[in-house]
Amino acid sequence: MNDQTPQTREAFYRRTPRSVTKARHFTRYALTDWDMTTRLDEVLLCVRELATNALLHGVLPGRGFLLRLTLHPDNTLRVEVHDSGPGELHLPDPAPESEHGRGLRLVTALADKWGVDERNPGKIVWCEFAVTPRMSYDPSANSRMLAAASDMPARS
């Protein structure tokens, strides 16, 4: 990414279980478009957990949540989930047999940083990742690669 301005994508989701899947697809598309897929699985898992938490605990009936992805020039990816629920979060200590209560622990383990910011109404739960492009974009590299594969002369 050569530009010094952050790139942002955002989408709003209704309070339905399908929204979690849609948020993951949206994230996959954005990161692929930005060519930042080196930590894709980690990012997608955190998006799933934050979106699920928003639906279960932060989105009031008749409302939804906003997913915002921001890629900064230093290749830091910030994932934010904005909801209308109370602003306090805590890391639960679930019983070993419990099927719930581990989402934020996964985010803590996978993301480089995470936190909660206030908003009115509600909160923003965010996490950040240091990401790197799969390869630097060089337009002539693509034509050289195609030329090598097809035995045609490369264009400069």
TADASUL-V611939 format. One record per run of one state. SS is the DSSP state (~ for helix, > for strand, _ for the rest). FROM is the first residue (numbers start at 1). LEN is the number of residues. Records with the same first field share a line. If there is no record, write none. Layout:
SS: FROM-LEN + FROM-LEN
This chain:
_: 1-6 + 15-3 + 34-6 + 59-5 + 72-4 + 84-19 + 111-2 + 119-4 + 131-8 + 151-6
>: 7-8 + 64-8 + 76-8 + 113-6 + 123-8
~: 18-16 + 40-19 + 103-8 + 139-12
